[in-house]
Amino acid sequence: MTREQLDAAYNNLDAVKNSAAKLAEWAARSEAVRAARGELLDLPYGPRPRNRIDIFRCGTGGVPLLVFVHGGYWQRNNKEMFACIAEGPLARGLDVALIGYTLAPQVKLTEIVGEVCAALRWLRRAGPRFGIAARKLVLCGWSAGGHLTAMALGEADAGLSISGIFDLEPCRLSYLNAALGLTVDEQIALSPIRHVSPGSGPLALAFGTSELPELQRQSCAYGAAREAVGLPTEMLPLAGHDHFSILDELADPAGRLSEVVARLAMAAAPA
């Protein structure tokens, strides 16, 4: 691809004409969720301002925990605007935590990955005192959060990556690198597809069939790489969904992805 073609191939905001409206809808819905369930918000897991976690409890003790990592190409958005995705998993009997992390270019991607891993370790350690994380933990992320889910999967019992990025070389070569500042060595170290090895936990890979072809290819290629070494992998192409509408399947209690995370939580239960 030319640089112009590569930029267009990864520009989800331009590709989905109602993307701005969708982001505004999520923010409004999330404000209502936070107002109604805001007893455990902005819990610090680290020293930086965005090292905060929001926890929403379903009301039943000893249940699995779903941890959600937001997207925005590692350089925009925040956990607050995604609280609405908790509604689906909560209705299915899971507690939900949303992780905040420092954005590029303030920090490098290596540090972002480290923050997410630190947040998960904090939830394992401190969660029980808030009545959560006593059992298994399912990690879920969308877009850049899908990449972070794959990178941090070793800290969880199972994972769901939604419309993720698993090979960072196109990001390094496109407009995205103005904020990320990836070097060749960094993209190699931080591309999940380059580090597929036996021993990883179960991972479901969801993407919309109306997404940009490159986003679909990323998930399919990573799924094939995992399957080639025998890792438990589930491919979930969701018909008709684009990069933004696909999250409705997680926020909806009857949605396909809320069903998937509930099933992963049950399957990942320790003996």
N, C-alpha and C positions, 0 to 999 in steps of 0.2 A: 504494500500500500504506500501511496504518497503520504506525507505528513498531513495534508488536508483530509485525505480519506481516513486515516487513522484517528484523527481528532473526531471526525463525525461518527466513526464506528464505536466510540466510547462516550458519546455525549447523550446521556439518558434524558437530561432536561429538555434538550431540543427535540429528541426523538418522540417524546410523549407530550402531546400538545397541551394536555390538561395537568401537567406535572405541578405547576405552581398552585393550581386550585386544589390538587390532591394534598400537597404539603400543608396548605392552609386548613383544609378539612381535618387532617390529622392533628394539627396544633389545637384547633378548637375542641375536638373530641377529647384530646389528651388533657386539656385544661380542666374539663369537667370530671374526668377520672381522678385526677390529682386532688381536686377539691373534695370529691366524695370519699376517697380512700387514702388521704394524705397523712396517715399517722406515722409513716416511716420514710421520710424523704430526705435526700441529700446527706446520707450517712457517709462520712469520710473513710476512704480506704487507703489514701495516700496523701502526700503533702501538697499537691498542686490543686488549683481552684476547681478544676473539672474532675478531680478524682473523687467522685461522689456516686452513691448508689441509691436508687429508689426501690423500695420493697412494697409489694402489694400482696396481702395474704388472703387466701380463699376462705378462711374461717375454720378449716379442719386441720388438726394437728398431725404431724408426722407424714406430710405428703411430699412428693417430689418438688423440686425447684426448677423452674425454667428461667434461665438468665439470657436476656436479650441485649445484643450489641447493635447500635444503630449504624446506618450508612451515611454516605455523603462524600465518597472518595477520600476519606480520612481527613478532610479539610473543611467540612461544614456540617451543620445540624447539631442537635443535642438530644440527650436522653429525654428531656421534658416533653418534646413534641411527639414522642412515640409511646406515651403511656397508654394510649388507646389499644395498642396491640395486646395488652394484658387481659382484655375482656374475654377473649376466646379461651386462653389457657386457664384463667380463673374459673370460668364456668365449667371447665372439665376437671376441676379438682386439683389444680396445680397452684402453688405459690409462684410469684413472678418477681424477678429483680431486673432492673434496667441499669446498665453500666454507663457512666460518663467517662470520657477520656480526653486528653489534651489533643488539640488538632494541629495538623501541619499548616503552615511552616514553623509554628512555634517549637515543635519537636520533630525529630526524625521518626520514620515509620518503625524503626527498631524499638524506640521508646514507647510508641503507642502499643505495640504488641506486648511489651513488658508491663504496661499499665493494665491491660486486660487480664493478663495472667495473674498479676498481683491482686486484682479485684476478685478473681475467682478463688484464689487462696484465702483472701479475707473472708469471703462468704463461707467457705468451708470451716474456717476457724471461728468466726464471730457469729455466724448465722444462727446457731442453736440458742444463743441468748435472746434472739428476737423471735424464736419459735419457728425458724425455717432451717432448711439445708441439713436436717438431721438424717435424711435418706439420700437419694440419688439426685444428681444435678445434670440437667440437659442444657447445653449451650446452643443458642440460636442467634444468627445474625443475618442482616439483609445488606446486600450490595457490598460496600467496604466491610461491613460487619460480617458478611459471609466469609470474606478472606480472614478476618480476625478470628472467626469461629474455627476455621481450619487450622490456623496457627496455634490456637490455644486449646485444641481438642484434648490434649493430654491432661488438662486440668479438670475435665468433665467426664461423665459416664457415657454420654452420647451427644450427638450434635445434629443440627439442621442448618445448612447453609442455603440461604435464599438469594438467588441471582448474584452469586459471589464472583470474585476475581481470584484466580488461582495461579496465573502466570503474569508476573508484573512487568515483563519486558515491554508489552505494548504501552503500559502506563509510563514507563521510563522514556519511551520514544515519542510520546504525545504531549498535548497541552497540559496534561495532569502533572507532569514533572516540574512545572514551574513552582508549585508549592511543595511537592514531595522531595525534590532534590535527590532522587535515587541514583546511586552509582551502579555500575554493572555488578560489583560484588554484593551490594545490598539487595538488588532485585533477585539475584541467585539465592542469597541466604533467606529471603522473605517470600519466595514463591512456593506455596505448598506443593505444587506439582513436581517440584525438583527434590522433594524430600519425602517421597512416598516409601514407607517401609513397613514390614509386618509389625503388628502390635498396636496399631491405632484402634481407637474405639469405633463403634458404629456411627456412620454419618449418612444422612439423607441430603440429597442435592436437588433443590427445587429451582425451577426457572419457568418463565412464561414463554409460550410458543409465539407470542407477538412481541417479544423483546428483540433488541438489536441482535443480529446474527452472531456478533463477536461475544456477547454475553452468554448466548446459548452454547456456543462452542467452548467457552471457558469451562462451564459446568460439565459438559459431555466429555471433554478431554480429561478433566480431573477425575471424573467418575471412572472412566476407562482405565486410567493409571492405577487407581485404587483397586479396582477389580482384578487387574493383571497380577497383583501380588496377594490376592485373596483377602483383602480387607472388606469387612461388612459394609456394603454401600447400597443405597437405594436411590434410584433415579426417579425424579418426579417432574416431568414436563407437564405444566398446567395449561390446558388448551385455552387460547383466547386472552390470556393475561399478559399485560405489559410489565415493565419494570416497577411500576408503582401499584397498579391494581392487584398484583399478586399478594401484597401484604394484607388485603382484605380477607384472604383465606386463613390468616393467622388470627386476626382480630375477631373474626366471626366465630361464635361458639360452635356453629355447625360447619365451619369451614374445613377444607381438606387439610390445611397445615396445622390448625389447632388439633385436629384428630391425629396427625402424624406425631406432634410433640407429646401428646398424651400417650400414644402407643410406645414411643421411644422411652418415655419415662417408666412405663411399666416393664418393658423388656430389659431396661438397664438396671432393674432392681437388684441390689446385692443379695446374695444368698443369706 
